[in-house]
Amino acid sequence: MLMCIAYVQPITRGELSSFFGKEVSRDLIGVLRAQDFIASGPRSPQPGAHTYVTTKNFLSQFGLDTLRQLPDFEARGRRPVLQGEVARRGHHAGICRCWL
């Protein structure tokens, strides 16, 4: 879940649910927020949809200074399978779903 948020942010809970093919619970989002791994992101264009982004604590806990230090899976010869709205965004969105 964190990997998906880190690579695609800002992202809504609905988009996360689409990636995983099942509902992402508010409780799980609450746990990640309580541990200061994620926070509210910019306003979503979808009415009532909150977006989430990773925090400085997330970076610190994983030994990163910036999100640019996340592994570049495409450079390692892996090709993401992109789906839905995030597929239209590009970037590393497919990492959340599966790899070919």
N, C-alpha and C positions, 0 to 999 in steps of 0.2 A: 504494500500500500504506500509506504513512504517513498519507495523508488518511483512509483508512478507519479506521485505528487511532485517529487523533486524534478523529474524530467519534463513534465507537462505544465506545471504551474503557470498561471493560476488555473485551478480546475474545480469544478463543482462536484458535489456528492453524487449527483445524477450521472455525470460523465464517468466517475469512478465505478459506479454500478454497471454502466454499460461495458466497461472494460472487462470486469470480472464476471459478468453474466449473472449477477445476483445482487440483491440489495446490500449496500454498504450502510451499516447501522450508524445511527447518531451516537450510540455509545462508543463505537470504535473511534469516530471522529473526536468525541469528547476525551477519550483516553490520550490520543495523540496531542490534543490541545493541552491537556493537563500536564503532560510531560514536556511541554514547550517544544515539541518537534514541528508543529504546524500552527499557523495563525490565520486569521481572516485575511483574505486578499482583496483586490479591487472589486468594485461592484460588478456583478454579472449583468450582461444584457438581458438575461432571462429573468422575468419578474419573480421575486421571492427566492432566487437561487443564490446562495452564498458561495464565494470562491475561497479556496484555501491555498496557502503557499507555505514553504518551509521557513524555518526561523534561523537566526544566528546560532541558537543552541543546537539545532540539527547539524549545521555545518561543523560546529565544534565537536560534537559527539562522534562524528565520523571523520575527524581529522582533516577537514576541508577549510580553506579560506574563502573560496567562492564556489558557486555552482559550476563554473567552467572547469573545475577540477573533477567533476563527475566523469566516470569512464566513458569514452567515446566508443560505443559498441559497434557503430557502423565502420569505424576505422579498423576494427579488429576482424572485419570480414563477415559480420553478422548482419542480416537484413531484417528489419522489423516488418511485421505484418500490421499495417495500419488499418484502423476501423473507425467508422463514424465521424463525428465532428472533429476529433483530434487528428484524424487522418488528413483533414483539410488544413490543419495547422502546420503540418510538417514536423520537423525536428525529430526528437527521439520518442515520439508518442507511442510507437508500436512496442516499445520495451515493456509496456504494461500488459500487453496481451499475450504474445507468444513470438517465437523465433523460427525462421525457416532454417 
